[in-house]
Amino acid sequence: MTLITAQVSCGRFQRYEAAPVPEPTANGFVHRTLDDPALRQFLAAQGARTTDGSWTPKELALAALYFHPALREQAAAVAIARAEEVTAGTPPDIAGSAEVSRATRVDEGKSTPWSVSLTSGLTFETGGKRAARRARARAFTLASTLRLQAAAWQLGAIATTEAAVRAAGADQEMDDARREGTALAELATLVRARYAEGQVTLADVAQAETESQTAIVAVVQAERARTAARLDLARALAVPLRAVDSLPLRADAAHPCARSASAGFDSLGAIALHERYDIGVALADYAVAEGSLRVEIARQYPDITIGPGIAWDEGVFRWILSLGTPGFLRSLNRGPIAEARARRAEAAARVSTIQDSILAAVDSAVGVCGDASRETDATSALVGSTRKSLEIAQAAYERGETGQTEVAFARVAVLRATRAHHLAEQRAREAGVALESVLGAWPPGKPRWPDLTSQTSLVTKDETR
């Protein structure tokens, strides 16, 4: 029976197991790909579909949550906070001591020179210390959880979405630059032919060739910008460049700037203050500071320690009862209480600062959305006007009133107007992403924003293969 009890008691203890950090290797990074079956499964759980091979910015934002190692670090911080909740709720340990002594000679009336005593120490916390520690620990867990969500929002919904939108715009700009370059090269050929016929001057030829060469430079610059945009997207996703270099991109169906036209600043500001994770983190940090003050207030009350015990003093049996109040004469914890009050005031000021910065960002994003929408409308009208001019030039050519050069000039004008319109649309999309990021609200419908606190496999997966 004694052996069984000892085995059960020892079973409650935990054993140390070494967990060395894996050797630095590039395998985990270079083997990341958007075709990963586990990634596809994670995206499917959020309602994202990428079966056609193309990706929207929202789908890529979710992929960033799957790959990025920074989220696993934040998830580990949440696990630490939850463990601290257990520590905060642990009552004081029970102390025990035993003492054996032997006198050099037996006193008169004593039957033995040996004395044995067994004493214990029971500490009773006063002032609600344990409840205060638990409240502070719960607030810290909430703050850690919100920091995980805030980091995910920054990496996915903001950084990756913006990079994906810029990459799609760079693709469009490169295509527009190439089309304009081809059209200008054809125009330069026509101008040289007309010069041979004596219908234009050499200056006209030089100008046409200069514009053609300028277009070639613009194509090279657009290709460089496209590569840079793909590199930014790869960094946001935490994948190698080859994983996204030829990745087809498509735009999301929703246009966030449309919300600013239908909703006023008050409505959008209320949404941002309710949805943004960073304001939640600031409020949770205030709760932690409030809990710390509560703990320091409770510590001004001394705990009570009771020490019952028994003693066998040279053949005489005795009862022992001790009472103690450690820290009874201290200065009522005035210094730590003052520090905790100051930290609470600092946390309250931080909440106000973040609130003002959020509202200022919403105001700015709404203004940028309005300007981008007006620019898009103006360039759309320009495209329509140039297309009518092209139709007129084409009809005049078919009637024999003008030559191919006039049609080529009109076609270049259409391409330039279309390119300007595409750039305006790109600025509108970027403004929409900025508005969406400052609102902190993931669009309703699919794909859905995941609950990272329940995605344990997402933040603990092994990539050491």
C-alpha positions in Angstrom: 0.0 0.0 0.0 2.8 2.4 0.8 4.5 1.6 -2.5 1.3 2.4 -4.5 0.8 5.7 -2.6 4.4 6.7 -3.4 4.0 5.9 -7.1 0.8 8.0 -7.3 2.5 10.9 -5.6 5.5 10.8 -7.8 3.2 10.6 -10.8 2.0 14.2 -10.1 5.5 15.5 -10.7 6.6 16.6 -14.2 9.8 15.6 -15.8 12.2 17.9 -17.6 12.5 17.1 -21.3 15.1 19.0 -23.4 13.8 20.7 -26.5 16.7 22.1 -28.4 16.2 24.7 -31.0 16.3 23.1 -34.5 19.5 23.8 -36.5 19.1 26.8 -38.8 18.0 25.6 -42.2 16.5 27.1 -45.4 14.3 24.1 -46.1 11.3 25.4 -44.2 11.3 28.6 -46.3 12.3 27.4 -49.7 9.8 24.6 -49.8 6.8 26.9 -49.0 4.4 27.0 -51.8 0.8 28.1 -52.3 0.0 24.7 -53.6 0.5 23.2 -50.1 -2.4 20.8 -49.4 -2.5 21.9 -45.8 -2.8 25.5 -46.8 -5.6 24.6 -49.2 -7.4 22.9 -46.4 -7.0 25.9 -44.1 -8.3 28.2 -46.8 -11.3 25.9 -47.5 -12.2 26.0 -43.8 -12.5 29.8 -44.2 -14.6 29.5 -47.3 -11.9 30.6 -49.7 -11.8 29.0 -53.2 -8.7 29.1 -55.4 -9.6 26.2 -57.7 -9.0 28.3 -60.9 -5.4 29.0 -60.0 -5.9 32.7 -59.5 -5.8 34.5 -56.1 -7.6 37.5 -54.7 -5.9 39.8 -52.1 -8.2 38.4 -49.4 -7.2 34.8 -50.2 -3.5 35.8 -50.1 -4.1 37.6 -46.7 -5.3 34.3 -45.3 -2.3 32.5 -46.8 0.0 34.9 -45.0 -1.7 33.9 -41.7 -0.8 30.3 -42.4 2.8 30.9 -43.3 4.1 33.8 -41.2 6.3 32.8 -38.3 5.5 36.0 -36.4 2.1 34.7 -35.6 3.5 31.6 -34.0 5.5 33.8 -31.7 2.4 35.7 -30.7 0.5 32.5 -30.1 3.2 31.4 -27.8 2.7 34.6 -25.8 -1.0 33.7 -25.5 0.0 30.3 -24.1 2.3 32.0 -21.6 -0.5 34.3 -20.5 -2.9 31.3 -20.0 -0.2 29.6 -17.9 0.2 32.7 -15.8 -3.6 32.5 -15.0 -2.9 29.1 -13.4 0.0 30.6 -11.4 -2.1 33.6 -10.3 -4.9 31.3 -8.9 -2.5 29.1 -7.0 -2.9 29.5 -3.2 0.1 29.8 -0.9 2.0 26.6 -0.3 1.7 24.8 3.0 5.1 24.8 4.8 6.2 21.9 7.0 9.3 21.3 9.1 10.7 18.6 11.4 13.4 18.9 14.0 15.2 16.3 16.0 17.6 17.2 18.9 19.4 15.3 21.7 20.5 16.8 25.0 24.0 16.1 26.3 22.5 14.8 29.5 19.1 13.9 30.7 17.5 16.5 33.0 15.9 15.5 36.2 12.5 14.1 35.7 13.1 13.5 32.0 13.0 10.0 30.6 15.0 10.5 27.4 17.5 13.0 26.0 15.7 13.0 22.6 13.3 15.7 21.4 11.2 15.7 18.2 9.0 18.4 16.8 6.7 18.6 13.7 5.4 22.0 12.7 3.5 23.4 9.7 2.8 26.8 8.3 -0.6 27.8 6.8 -0.7 31.3 5.1 -4.1 33.0 4.7 -4.1 35.9 2.2 -6.0 39.0 3.1 -7.3 41.9 1.2 -8.4 39.8 -1.8 -4.9 39.3 -3.1 -5.7 36.0 -5.0 -8.8 37.4 -6.7 -6.8 40.5 -7.7 -4.0 38.4 -9.2 -6.5 36.3 -11.1 -8.3 39.4 -12.5 -5.0 40.8 -13.7 -4.0 37.5 -15.2 -7.3 37.3 -17.1 -6.8 40.8 -18.4 -3.3 40.0 -19.5 -4.5 36.9 -21.4 -7.1 39.0 -23.1 -4.4 41.5 -24.1 -2.2 38.8 -25.4 -5.1 37.3 -27.5 -5.9 40.6 -29.0 -2.2 41.2 -29.8 -2.3 37.9 -31.7 -5.3 39.1 -33.7 -3.8 42.6 -34.2 -0.6 41.0 -35.5 -2.6 38.8 -37.8 -4.6 41.8 -39.1 -1.4 43.8 -39.7 0.3 41.0 -41.5 -2.7 39.7 -43.5 -5.4 42.2 -43.9 -3.1 45.2 -44.2 0.4 44.3 -45.4 -0.4 41.3 -47.6 -3.6 42.8 -49.0 -1.8 46.0 -49.9 1.1 44.1 -51.5 -1.4 42.0 -53.5 -3.2 45.0 -54.8 0.0 46.7 -55.7 1.2 43.6 -57.5 -2.0 43.4 -59.5 -1.6 47.1 -60.4 2.0 46.6 -61.4 0.9 43.7 -63.8 -1.7 46.0 -65.4 0.8 48.9 -65.7 3.3 46.7 -67.4 0.7 45.4 -69.9 -0.4 49.0 -70.6 3.2 50.2 -71.0 3.9 47.4 -73.5 0.7 48.1 -75.5 1.6 51.8 -75.7 5.2 51.0 -76.7 3.9 48.8 -79.5 1.5 51.5 -80.7 4.2 54.2 -80.6 6.7 51.9 -82.5 4.0 51.4 -85.2 3.4 55.2 -85.3 7.1 55.9 -85.7 7.2 53.6 -88.7 4.2 55.4 -90.3 5.8 58.8 -89.7 9.0 57.7 -91.3 7.1 56.5 -94.3 5.3 59.8 -94.6 8.7 61.6 -94.3 9.9 59.5 -97.3 6.9 60.8 -99.1 7.7 64.3 -98.2 4.6 64.9 -96.1 6.2 65.5 -92.7 9.5 67.1 -91.6 12.5 65.4 -90.1 11.6 67.0 -86.7 8.3 65.0 -86.8 10.3 61.8 -87.4 12.7 62.6 -84.5 9.8 63.3 -82.1 8.0 60.0 -83.0 11.2 58.0 -82.6 11.9 59.8 -79.3 8.5 58.9 -78.0 9.0 55.3 -79.1 12.3 55.1 -77.3 10.8 56.7 -74.2 8.1 54.0 -74.3 10.7 51.3 -74.4 12.3 52.8 -71.2 8.8 52.9 -69.6 8.3 49.2 -70.3 11.6 48.4 -68.7 10.7 50.5 -65.7 7.3 48.9 -65.5 8.9 45.5 -65.5 11.2 46.5 -62.7 8.3 47.9 -60.7 6.4 44.6 -61.3 9.3 42.6 -59.9 9.6 44.8 -56.9 5.9 44.5 -56.2 6.1 40.7 -56.4 9.1 40.8 -54.0 7.0 42.8 -51.6 4.2 40.3 -51.9 6.6 37.4 -51.3 7.9 39.1 -48.2 4.4 39.7 -46.9 3.5 36.0 -47.4 6.8 34.8 -46.0 7.4 32.7 -49.1 10.2 32.7 -51.7 9.8 34.9 -54.8 9.3 31.9 -57.1 6.1 31.0 -55.3 4.4 34.2 -56.4 6.5 35.4 -59.5 4.0 34.0 -62.0 1.0 33.8 -59.7 -2.2 35.0 -61.4 -4.0 37.7 -59.5 -7.6 38.8 -59.6 -9.4 41.7 -57.9 -11.9 41.2 -55.0 -15.5 41.7 -55.9 -16.2 44.3 -53.2 -14.9 47.9 -53.5 -14.3 49.3 -50.0 -14.4 52.9 -51.1 -18.1 52.5 -51.9 -18.7 52.4 -48.2 -17.4 55.9 -47.7 -19.9 57.3 -50.2 -22.9 55.7 -48.5 -21.8 56.0 -44.8 -20.8 59.2 -43.0 -17.7 59.8 -41.0 -19.5 59.2 -37.7 -20.7 55.8 -38.8 -17.3 54.8 -40.1 -15.5 56.1 -37.0 -17.8 54.1 -34.8 -17.1 51.0 -36.8 -13.3 51.5 -36.5 -13.5 52.1 -32.7 -15.6 48.9 -32.3 -13.6 46.7 -34.7 -10.0 47.7 -34.5 -7.8 45.2 -32.6 -5.3 47.9 -31.5 -8.0 49.8 -29.6 -8.9 46.5 -28.0 -5.3 45.9 -27.0 -5.1 49.4 -25.5 -8.3 48.7 -23.4 -7.0 45.3 -22.3 -3.7 46.9 -21.3 -5.7 49.4 -19.2 -7.5 46.4 -17.6 -4.0 44.9 -16.8 -2.9 48.2 -15.2 -6.2 48.3 -13.3 -5.5 44.8 -12.1 -2.0 45.7 -11.1 -3.3 48.6 -9.0 -5.8 46.2 -7.4 -3.0 43.8 -6.5 -0.8 46.5 -4.9 -3.8 47.8 -2.9 -4.4 44.3 -1.6 -0.7 43.9 -0.7 -1.0 46.7 1.9 -2.9 44.2 4.1 -0.6 41.7 5.8 -1.2 38.0 5.4 -1.8 35.8 8.4 0.4 32.7 8.9 -0.8 30.0 11.4 1.7 27.3 12.4 0.2 24.4 14.2 2.5 21.5 15.3 3.4 18.9 17.9 6.5 18.2 19.9 7.8 15.3 22.0 10.3 17.1 24.2 12.4 14.5 26.2 9.5 12.3 26.8 6.9 15.2 27.3 4.2 15.6 24.6 3.4 19.3 23.7 1.0 21.1 21.3 2.4 24.1 19.4 0.4 26.9 17.8 2.1 30.0 16.3 0.6 33.1 14.7 2.5 35.5 12.4 1.8 38.5 10.3 4.7 39.0 7.9 5.1 42.6 6.7 2.9 44.0 9.4 5.2 47.0 10.1 5.8 48.0 6.4 4.7 51.4 5.1 1.4 50.2 3.7 2.9 49.6 0.2 2.6 53.3 -0.6 5.4 53.3 -3.2 4.1 50.4 -5.4 0.6 51.7 -5.1 1.6 55.1 -6.4 3.5 53.5 -9.3 0.5 51.4 -10.2 -1.8 54.4 -10.2 0.6 56.2 -12.5 0.7 53.3 -14.9 -3.0 53.1 -15.0 -3.2 56.8 -15.9 -0.6 56.2 -18.6 -2.7 53.3 -20.0 -5.8 55.6 -20.0 -3.9 58.3 -21.9 -2.7 55.6 -24.4 -6.3 54.6 -25.1 -7.2 58.3 -25.8 -4.2 58.6 -28.1 -5.0 55.5 -30.1 -8.6 56.5 -30.4 -7.7 59.9 -31.8 -5.2 58.4 -34.2 -7.8 55.9 -35.5 -10.4 58.6 -36.1 -7.8 60.8 -37.9 -6.9 57.8 -40.1 -10.5 57.2 -40.9 -11.0 60.9 -41.8 -7.9 60.8 -44.0 -8.9 57.5 -45.7 -12.4 58.8 -46.5 -10.9 61.9 -48.1 -8.5 59.9 -50.2 -11.3 57.6 -51.3 -13.4 60.6 -52.4 -10.5 62.1 -54.5 -9.8 58.7 -56.0 -13.4 58.2 -57.0 -13.5 61.6 -58.7 -10.3 60.9 -60.5 -11.6 57.5 -61.7 -14.8 59.2 -63.1 -12.7 61.9 -64.9 -10.4 59.4 -66.5 -13.3 57.2 -67.5 -14.8 60.2 -69.3 -11.4 60.9 -71.0 -11.3 57.3 -72.3 -14.8 57.7 -73.7 -13.8 60.9 -75.5 -10.6 59.5 -77.0 -12.5 56.4 -78.2 -15.0 58.7 -80.0 -12.0 60.5 -81.6 -10.6 57.1 -82.7 -14.0 56.2 -84.3 -14.1 59.5 -86.1 -10.5 59.0 -87.4 -11.2 55.5 -88.4 -14.3 56.5 -90.3 -12.4 59.3 -92.0 -9.7 56.9 -93.1 -12.2 54.5 -94.5 -13.7 57.4 -96.5 -10.2 58.2 -97.8 -10.1 61.6 -96.1 -7.1 60.9 -93.9 -4.2 58.3 -93.7 -3.2 55.6 -91.3 -1.0 58.0 -89.3 -4.0 60.0 -88.0 -5.6 56.7 -87.0 -2.4 55.6 -85.2 -2.3 59.0 -83.4 -5.9 58.5 -82.2 -5.1 54.9 -81.1 -2.1 56.1 -79.1 -4.4 58.7 -77.4 -6.9 55.9 -76.5 -4.1 53.8 -75.0 -2.7 56.7 -73.0 -6.2 57.6 -71.7 -6.8 54.0 -70.8 -3.5 53.8 -69.0 -4.4 56.9 -67.0 -7.8 55.4 -66.2 -6.1 52.1 -65.0 -3.8 54.1 -62.8 -6.7 56.0 -61.3 -8.5 52.7 -60.7 -5.4 51.4 -59.0 -5.2 54.4 -56.7 -8.9 53.9 -55.9 -8.2 50.2 -55.0 -5.3 51.2 -52.8 -7.4 53.9 -51.2 -10.1 51.2 -50.6 -7.6 48.9 -49.0 -6.4 51.8 -46.8 -10.0 52.5 -45.7 -10.6 48.9 -45.0 -7.5 48.6 -42.9 -8.3 51.6 -40.8 -11.8 50.4 -40.2 -10.5 47.0 -39.0 -13.5 45.2 -40.3 -13.2 42.2 -42.5 -15.8 42.3 -45.3 -18.8 40.0 -44.6 -19.3 36.8 -46.6 -16.6 34.5 -47.8 -13.7 34.1 -47.3 -14.1 34.5 -43.5 -11.6 35.9 -41.1 -10.3 33.0 -38.9 -10.3 32.8 -35.1 -6.6 32.3 -34.6 -6.9 31.3 -31.0 -8.6 28.1 -32.0 -6.2 27.4 -34.9 -3.6 25.6 -32.8 -2.2 23.8 -35.8 -1.8 27.1 -37.6 0.7 28.4 -35.1 2.4 25.3 -34.0 3.1 23.4 -37.2 6.6 22.1 -37.8 8.5 23.3 -40.8 11.8 21.6 -40.2 11.4 19.2 -43.0 
